Amino acid sequence: MVNALLIVTMEISKKVSASKITISELMLPSHTNFSGKIHGGYILMLMDQIAFASASKYSGSYCVTASVDTVDFLNPIEVGELVTMKASVNYVGNSSMVVGIRVTSENIQTGKVKHCNSSYFTMVAKDDSGKNVTVPKLVLSGQEEVRRFCNALKRIAQKKEHEQHETRFDYTSAE
């Protein structure tokens, strides 16, 4: 009689909702640039923090920022406005996740809300020794999550296409 060992592997998966994070912060004079508007670097720092929180919450691992897609500052943010950032994982690879972030600011006296920025951060999950770890597969629920996933695939394809055609500059050249 031959004994057979059956190994069943179950892939771990999570819904997008497992990655959703919202943070709000009142903008203070200490956050301004020389023109009196909120410094873009400060907003980028907050975006990196929420991307980390979203990716880490989703993966259950420490995450690092691998890349940031285009960051366009659409509207200035004023002192005294309430900035709200919403983030969620839009796409997962083996160890990487694309986190979409939307930034709005609200004049708390008038209630007027402005869309200030949207961007995509690619985060990579790491173990305690710094090695990449596998992240859960992404379960999409609804048309909006499918749209975001498909758009992430398009951005990844465009990035790969751009990298293939990019001219490499030799920084070691004496010229």
C-alpha positions as CSV (number, residue, x, y, z in Angstrom):
1,M,0.0,0.0,0.0
2,V,1.3,3.4,-1.0
3,N,0.6,6.4,1.3
4,A,0.0,9.6,-0.6
5,L,0.5,13.0,0.9
6,L,-1.8,15.6,-0.3
7,I,-0.6,19.2,0.2
8,V,-3.2,21.9,-0.2
9,T,-2.1,25.4,-0.3
10,M,-4.6,28.1,0.3
11,E,-3.8,31.5,-0.9
12,I,-4.5,34.2,1.6
13,S,-6.7,37.0,0.2
14,K,-8.2,40.2,1.6
15,K,-10.7,42.7,0.4
16,V,-9.7,46.3,-0.5
17,S,-11.6,47.4,2.6
18,A,-8.8,45.8,4.7
19,S,-6.5,48.5,3.5
20,K,-8.6,51.6,3.8
21,I,-7.2,54.4,5.9
22,T,-8.4,58.0,6.4
23,I,-6.4,60.7,8.2
24,S,-7.3,64.3,8.8
25,E,-5.0,67.0,10.1
26,L,-5.4,70.7,10.7
27,M,-2.8,72.7,8.8
28,L,-0.7,75.0,11.0
29,P,1.5,78.0,10.3
30,S,4.5,75.8,11.0
31,H,3.6,73.8,7.8
32,T,3.9,76.7,5.4
33,N,6.4,77.5,2.7
34,F,7.8,81.0,2.0
35,S,4.6,82.0,0.1
36,G,2.4,81.2,3.1
37,K,0.8,78.1,1.6
38,I,1.2,74.6,3.1
39,H,4.6,73.2,2.0
40,G,4.3,70.4,-0.7
41,G,7.0,68.5,1.1
42,Y,4.9,68.3,4.2
43,I,2.0,67.0,2.2
44,L,4.3,64.4,0.6
45,M,5.5,63.3,4.0
46,L,1.8,62.8,5.1
47,M,1.1,60.9,1.9
48,D,4.0,58.6,2.6
49,Q,2.8,57.9,6.1
50,I,-0.7,57.0,5.0
51,A,0.7,54.8,2.2
52,F,2.8,53.0,4.8
53,A,-0.3,52.6,7.1
54,S,-2.5,51.3,4.3
55,A,0.0,48.8,2.9
56,S,1.1,47.6,6.4
57,K,-2.5,47.2,7.5
58,Y,-3.3,45.2,4.4
59,S,-0.1,43.0,4.3
60,G,0.4,42.7,8.1
61,S,4.1,43.5,7.4
62,Y,6.5,46.4,7.6
63,C,6.5,48.2,4.3
64,V,8.8,50.5,2.4
65,T,8.2,53.0,-0.3
66,A,9.5,51.7,-3.7
67,S,8.2,54.4,-5.9
68,V,5.9,57.3,-6.2
69,D,3.9,58.1,-9.4
70,T,3.4,61.6,-10.6
71,V,2.4,64.0,-7.9
72,D,0.5,67.0,-9.2
73,F,-0.5,69.7,-6.7
74,L,-3.9,70.8,-8.1
75,N,-4.9,73.4,-5.5
76,P,-2.9,75.2,-2.8
77,I,-3.7,74.4,0.8
78,E,-4.1,77.2,3.3
79,V,-3.3,77.5,7.0
80,G,-6.3,76.6,9.0
81,E,-7.7,74.2,6.5
82,L,-8.4,70.6,7.4
83,V,-6.5,68.2,5.1
84,T,-8.0,64.7,4.7
85,M,-6.2,61.9,3.0
86,K,-7.8,58.7,2.0
87,A,-5.8,55.6,1.0
88,S,-6.4,52.1,-0.1
89,V,-4.6,49.3,-1.9
90,N,-5.6,49.3,-5.6
91,Y,-3.3,46.5,-6.8
92,V,-1.0,43.8,-5.4
93,G,1.8,41.9,-7.0
94,N,3.9,39.3,-5.1
95,S,5.4,41.5,-2.5
96,S,4.3,44.9,-3.8
97,M,1.2,47.0,-3.5
98,V,0.0,50.1,-5.3
99,V,-1.7,52.4,-2.8
100,G,-3.9,55.1,-4.2
101,I,-4.1,58.3,-2.2
102,R,-6.6,61.2,-2.5
103,V,-5.9,64.5,-0.7
104,T,-8.6,67.1,-0.1
105,S,-8.6,70.2,2.0
106,E,-11.6,71.8,3.7
107,N,-12.1,75.4,4.8
108,I,-13.7,74.6,8.1
109,Q,-15.4,77.9,8.3
110,T,-17.2,77.7,4.9
111,G,-17.2,74.0,4.4
112,K,-15.7,74.3,0.9
113,V,-13.8,71.2,0.0
114,K,-11.0,71.2,-2.7
115,H,-9.3,68.2,-4.4
116,C,-5.6,69.0,-3.9
117,N,-3.8,65.9,-5.0
118,S,-4.0,62.3,-6.1
119,S,-1.1,59.9,-6.3
120,Y,0.0,56.3,-6.3
121,F,2.7,54.9,-4.0
122,T,4.2,51.5,-4.7
123,M,5.0,49.9,-1.4
124,V,6.9,46.6,-0.7
125,A,6.3,44.3,2.2
126,K,9.4,43.2,4.2
127,D,10.1,40.7,6.9
128,D,12.3,41.4,10.0
129,S,15.5,40.7,8.1
130,G,14.5,43.0,5.2
131,K,13.6,40.4,2.7
132,N,10.5,40.8,0.5
133,V,7.4,38.8,1.8
134,T,4.3,37.7,-0.1
135,V,1.3,39.8,0.4
136,P,-2.4,38.6,0.3
137,K,-4.2,38.5,-3.0
138,L,-6.6,41.3,-3.6
139,V,-10.4,40.6,-3.7
140,L,-12.2,43.3,-5.7
141,S,-15.7,44.2,-4.7
142,G,-17.6,46.5,-7.0
143,Q,-17.0,48.5,-10.2
144,E,-14.9,51.3,-8.5
145,E,-12.4,48.8,-7.2
146,V,-12.2,47.0,-10.5
147,R,-11.6,50.4,-12.3
148,R,-8.8,51.3,-9.9
149,F,-7.2,47.8,-10.3
150,C,-7.4,48.1,-14.2
151,N,-5.9,51.7,-14.0
152,A,-3.1,50.4,-11.9
153,L,-2.4,47.7,-14.5
154,K,-2.3,50.4,-17.2
155,R,0.1,52.5,-15.2
156,I,2.4,49.5,-14.6
157,A,2.4,48.7,-18.3
158,Q,3.2,52.3,-19.2
159,K,6.0,52.4,-16.7
160,K,7.6,49.3,-18.1
161,E,7.2,50.6,-21.7
162,H,8.9,53.9,-20.6
163,E,11.7,52.0,-18.9
164,Q,12.4,50.0,-22.1
165,H,12.7,53.1,-24.2
166,E,14.5,55.3,-21.8
167,T,18.0,56.2,-22.8
168,R,20.6,55.3,-20.2
169,F,23.0,58.0,-19.3
170,D,26.5,57.0,-18.4
171,Y,27.3,59.0,-15.3
172,T,30.8,57.6,-15.2
173,S,31.7,59.4,-18.5
174,A,34.5,62.0,-18.2
175,E,32.4,64.4,-20.3
